[in-house]
Amino acid sequence: MGALSAVSEQFVESGKYARTSSTRRRLLQGGMAALATSTLLPPALSSGFAATPDAQPGLRRWTLIETARDNGHRLAALPEPAAGADADAAIVCDPRQRDQQILGFGGALTESAAYVLQQLPKAKRMQVLHAYYDPADGIGYTLARTHIGSCDFSLTSWTLDDTADDRALRHFSLAPMRARQLPLIRDVQRLVGANRFKLVASPWSPPAWMKTNGQLVRGGTLRTGYEDAWADCYVRFLKAMRDEEKIPVWALTVQNEPDAAQPWESCLYLPREESSFVAEFLGPALQKARLADVKLFGWDHNRDGLEVRAAALLGNADSAKYLAGLALHWYGDEDFAASRRVLDAFPDKQILFTEGCVEGGAHAGEWEPAERYARNIIGDLDNGVCGFIDWNIALDMQGGPNHVGNFCHAPVLIDTAEGEVHYQPSFHYIAHFSKYVRPGATRLKLQGRIDALQSIAFANPDGSLVVIVVNPGDDARAFTLDVAGDTRACNLPAHAIHTYIVSRL
């Protein structure tokens, strides 16, 4: 048994929840599942954990970390693989073959996540935050995303200025965020360190009085003549976060999922409309307010619309000059190469993954969500995406709260009645990337990949090399791993993930 063991407690999913979203698609079937989780802080994150190797002089120390469905290993440190090759199939990592730099990993600090964490005793609440964001003992998160105004993972619908036709924003206030969101964001900022913490903020909808349908939900568009007032809302938000809350926002997205009219907070922009809003209103407003250092990402939606939106936003010089790049979600198809095609066309821009979750309520103890995370992280980063931000960092055992019943899974589920925390397999799978691939790492190109396995490699700023290999199949796989000419014989169990760290002796 490795450094982090499963507990024997069983959990039976109590129900299924109907989906209303056309963009968050449920791909998994529910059912009975063992809770392969811990009710406390994962022991691997408090003691006996294989930490990220420190820089040392000559390559050759190997560290192997395993999480596997069938043997109880959760971030378990195993003996280093034996030298030599005993399988024809080989994965070769040449550290001279380099690609994009990685910003980091993180999760969403929503009102719902804040609410369920507040139901815990303070010590347990902080254990969860340390598990994610503590630089030494956590899984390495440095990024976060939050919502400007309410989203579906809020307790109710609200905005930062509900006063009708208040174009001068005299009633603008962060007050609706102060009970839950802001304390959570502030605690995470303290853990990560203000100089390392990167917060992304996204609006789900302008105030209802700015919209054609007169409501926050079910789409609608921004009313003509209200573009300046809406652009000024972003500016007021950024300044209030910086000056009143001492929480600088690192980046904005223009609009969450602008191609979907949802039963929750949403607002539609055609590609040319988003481009025009950025070029004529939002970009100039940020520049005039001396906030041009805040990065701005367009799209913030699925891969299947990425290239069309890139042509409109990045192909137009008037909007492109204000944009750092595009943000990406996973709810459509898995055409990972769409990101590579966009980056090849616009090599000076970035693509940042900003949201993904498994739908249909909580999937307590299920393994398939973890494998979906690994497949998407590898697929996206292998095609030039620069960072990964998960959706809610924590939800209750129903997959909420969600004010429209749009329940989803999270890597940490909290039993609010019992005050217990359950770390899901997806938490451990994400950790295989986020704990060991450090901000500023460079992705390495692999050769000789094996069809049955998913793999990716990185060079960390400290000189250590990291190779992550996933086996989603039902049979164990033997293979040879060659890292900078050092060849090892490896064996990966069925439904398991390995992280290999090769550092200097």
N, C-alpha and C positions, 0 to 999 in steps of 0.2 A: 504494500500500500504506500502511496506517495505522500508528499507533504500535505496534500489537502484531500481528505477522505469524504466520501458521501455518507450521509446519515441514513438510517434505515426507515425513517418516517415515510409513510405513504400519503399521497394526496390524490383524491379523485376529483377531476374537473367537474364542477357542479352544473355546468350548463353551457350552451352555445349561444352566441349572440349574432343577430342578423346584421349584415353589413349594408350600409347605404352608399359607401364611397365607390366611385368608379376609378379612383386612382390608387387607393390602398387596397390591393386585392388579397384576399385570403388564399394562400397556396397550400396550406396545410390542413389536415383533418384532425379534429380533436379526439379525445377519448381518455381512457385511464392511463395515467403515467406516474411512475415513481418520481418522487421529488429528489433528484440528484443534486441536492443543495445543502447548505448549512443554515441553521437558524441563527447563527452568530456570525461575527466577522470571520471570513474564511481564514483558517489557521495559517494558510500559506501566505497571507498578507500581514500576519503579525509575528510569525516565528517560523524558522526552518525553511524560508522561501528562498529559492534560487534567484538572487538579485541580478540586475543587469551588470555584466562584467565591467570592472574598471579598466581604463587603458593601462596596458602593461607592455614592456619592451618585447618582439618576435611572435608571429602568428602560430598558434598551435594548441592552445588550451580549448577544449570542446566542453560545452555545457548542453545538456539535452533536457528539455521540458516536455512533458506529455500530459494531455487530457484525453481520456478514452471512455467510451460509453460503457464498455462491458467489464472493466477491471477496477473501477472505482477511482482511477487516477484523475485528479483535478489539479492542474499546474504542478505535477509531481516532478521533482528532480531525479533523473535516472542516471545510471553510469554512462560515461561517454561511449559512443559507438566504437567498435573495434576497428583498428586500422586495416586497410586492405579492401578488396572488392570481392563479394561472393554472389553477385547478381549481374546479369547482362544489362538490365535497365539501369541507366545512370542519369543523374542530374548534375550538371556541371555549372559551377559559379565562378566566373572570372571577374574579380573586383575591378578590373580595368574597364569593363563594359558598363557604363553608368548612364542613368536617365534622370528623371525629375527628383527634386528635393521634396521631402515630406514635411508638412507643417506640423502634423500631430494627429491626435485622436481625441474624441470627446463625446458628450451626450447633451441632451436637451434639458434645461432647467425650466420646466413648465410650471404653471400654477398647480396643476394636479400632482406633479412629482413633489413639489414643495408641501402640498397639503398632506399627502400620505406620510411623508417623512416627519411632519409635525405631530402625527399621531403616535410616534414612538417616544420613549424616554430620551432625553437629550443625549445620553451617552451612546445609545444605539443609533440614533440619528447621525451622530458624528462618526460612528464606525462606518456607516455606509459611505459617507462623504470621503472619509480617509481611504476606504477600499478603492474608490474611483480615482481620487485626485491627490492623495498624499504623494509627494515626489519620491519618497524613499520606500514607503511600505504599500502604496496603492498600485494600481495597474497602469499608471502613467498618463492619465488624461490631463490635457492642458487646454483643450478647446471646449466651448459650450455654445449652445444656441438658446435664445429665448424669444418670446413673442411680444410685439408692440401692440397693445390692446389684447383682447381675449382671443383664444383659439378654441378648437373643440376640446382640448385638454385643459380647460378652465372650468371653474365651478358654475359660472354664469357667463352671459355675454356682457362685455363692458368695453369702454374706450377711454382714452386719456383726455377727451374733451367731448362730453355728451351734450353740450349746450348748442342748440340748433342755430345754424348760420353764424357761428362764432368764427368768422374768417380771420380775425386778428388773434385768435387763440388766447383770449384773455382768461379763459377758464381751463387752459391746459394744465394738467397736473399728473405727477407720477403716483398720486395717492392710492389708486387701485392696486398698485404693485407692491405697496409697502407692507402688507400683512403677510404675504407668503413669498412671492418671487424674489424680491430684493434681499430679504434675509438669507435665502438660499444662495443667491448669486454672490453675496458678500462673503459668506462662509467659504465658498469654493475659491473665490479670489484669494482669500487669506491662505488657504492651503497650498494653492499652486504657486503663489507669489505674483504680485501685481505685474512684474516685468515679464512673466512667462505666460500669464493667463490671456487667452484670446477669446473674446465674446462676440458672437454673431447675433444680430437682432433682425427679426423678420416681421412685417405686418401681415396679418391674415385678411384684414379689411380696413378701409378708411371708416371714419364715423358714418353712421347711417345718413346723416344730413348732407354728406358729400356724395352720395351714391344715387344712381338712377332708379334703383328699386326701393329706396328709402329704408333699407334694413341692412343689418350686418351680414346676414346669412343668404344662402341661395344665389350667390354670384352677384349679378348687377355689375355696373361699371362706374368709374369715376365720372362725375358730372362735369360737363364742359363749363369752364369758368372757375372750377374749384382746384385746378392743378397747383396753383401757387400756394393755396392754403394747405393742401395735402403735403406738398414738398416741405413746407415750413414745419409741419408736424415732425418729420424726420429730424430736422435741425433742432427743434425744441427738445425732442427726446434725447438726442446725443448730448446737448449741452446740459440738460438736467441730470443725466446719468453721470457725466463727468464732473460737474460743478457741485451739485447737491449731494450726490451719492458717492462720489469719488470712485466710480466704476467706469473707466473708459471703455467705450465700445470699439472693438477692433474692426468690425465689418458689418455692413448692412446687406440684406437682399432687398430687391425692389418690391417683390410681392411673392408671398407663398402660393405656389401652385396656380399661376395665373390662367391656366387653361381648363380649370375645373370649377363648375358651379356646384357647390356642396351644400348640404343641409346645415352645415356649420358656417362659421365666418369664412367668407371668400369674396374675391373680386376678380373680374375677368379683364385681361388685356390681350388683344390681338398682338402679334409680333410687332407690327408697325406702331401700335399704340404704346407698347412698353418702350420701344426705341425712342419715340417722340417725347414721352414723359421724362426719360432720362436725359435726352439731349437738350430739351427746352426748359425743363423745370427742376428736376431733382439734382442733376449734375451741377448746373449753375448755382442752385441754392446752397449746396454743400461747399462749393468753391467760394462763394461770397461770404459765407460764415466762417471761412478758414478751417473747414473740416475736410479738406481734400485728402488728408492723410488717412481718413477712414475708408477702408476698401469697400467697393460697391460691386456686388455680384448680381447678375440678371438671371432670369428663368426660374430657378429654384423649383424645378419640377422634374418630370421623368425623362429617361433616356430617349424614348421614342419621339420626343419633340425637340431634342437637343439641337440637332443640326439646322432645323428650320429657324429656331430662335437665335442660334448663333449667327446665321446669315443676316438676320434683321438687326441684331444688337451689335455684333462685333464687325459685321460687314459694312456698317454705316459709321463713317469716321466721326460724325457728330455725337453719336452715343458711345462709340467705342472708347473715345478718349477719357471718359469718366469711369469706365468699367475695368475692374481687375480681371473679370472673367465671368463664368457662369457657375451656378450652384445646381446640384443634381440630387434627385430622389430615385428610389428603386422600384416604385410600384407598377411600372409598365413592364416592357420586355427586358431581357437581359442581354441586349446588344452592347456589350461592354466596349466594343471597338468604336462605337459612336464618339466616345470621348477622344480617342486617338485621332479620328478623322477631323474633329473640330480643332484639336491642338495642332495638328499638322497644317491646317489652314490658317490658324491664328497663333503662331508659336510664342508670341509675347504675352499670352493670356493664361489664366489658370482655370481649372475646374475643381471645385470643392464639393465633396459629398456632404449634404446637410440634413438628410432625413431618410430613415428607413426603419420599419418595424414589421413584425408579423402580426396579422390582423385576426379578427374573430375571437377576441377575448384573450385572457391569460392562457398560456400553454405551459402550465407548471410541470417541470421535470422533463418536458419533451426535448428530444435531441435534434430534430429536424430544424428548428429555428437557429440553433448554433451553426449547423452546416450551411444554412442560407447566409448567415453573416459572413462566414469564412469565404464562401464562393463569391459573394459580392465585393468584399474587401479586396480579395486577390484580383478579381476581374477588373475592378475599377482602378486600383493602384497600378496594375500591370499595363493599363492603357493611359497612364499619365495623370490620373486624378491625384491631387496633392495632399488630401487629408480626408478624414472620415469622422463625421459627427452623427452618432446614433440619435434616435428619438428619445422618449422619456427615460431618464436614468432609473426611475422607480415608479411602480404603480401598485394598486391594491390587488387582491387575489381575483378580482373580477376583470382586471385590466382597465381600471379607471382610477379616479372618477372622470367622467366625460359627460358634458352637459347635454349631448345629443345621443348618448348611448353608443358611441363609436369606439367600443372597447378594443384594446390592443395588448400585445405582450410587451414585456420589458425585461431586461437582463436581471433586474432585482425586483422581486415581488414581496409585498409586505402584507402580512396578516395583521390588520389594524386591531382586530378584536383581541388577539392573543399577544400582540406586541412582538411578533417574530418576523425575522428577515430571512428570505429564501433567495440565495444566489443561484441563478439558473445556469444550465450548460452554456447558454449564449454569453454570459458574463465571462466564463472561463475561456471560451473560444476567442472572444474579442481581446482578452488579456494576452493571448499568445502573440498578438500584434502590438498592442498599445504599450505593454510593459517593456518590451525589448527593442522595438523600433522607436528610437528617440526623435524628438523634434530636430529637424536639420539633417536627418538621415537622407541618404541618396539611394534610390532604387537601382539595383543591379540587374543586368540582363542575364537570364539563365539559358543554358543550352541543354538539349537532350531531355526535354520534359517527357513525362510518362503519362499516357492517356488516362489511366485510372486514377491518377493523383493530381492534385492542384498544388502549385508551388510558386513561391516568390522569394526574392532575396533583397537585402539592403546592406549598406555600409553606414554605420553610425559615426557621428562626429568624433567619438573617442577611438576610432579605428577598429572596433569590433565589427564582425560580419554576422549577419543574421539570415538564416534560411528557414522558411516556414513551409511545411509540407502537410497537406490534408488528405486523408483517405475517407471519402464518403461512402465507400463500398462495403459489401458484406464480408469480404475476405481480406485477411492480412496481406501486406505487400512488402516484399523484400526489394531493396534497391541500393545502388551505390551512390553516395553523395561525395562529389569532388569539390572542395572549396579551396581555391588558390593552390591547387596541386596536392592538397592533403586529402586522401581518399579514405572514406569510411564505409563500412558495411552497415546498412540500416534496415530496420524492420518496423513497419508501422502497422499497428493493429487495425482491425475493421472499425469504422466510425470513430476515427481518432485524429488528433492533430499533434504534430511535433514542431517545436521551435528549437533550432540548433544555433548556438551562439559560439562563434569561433573568435577567440581573443588572443592577446599576446602573452607569451610566457616571460 
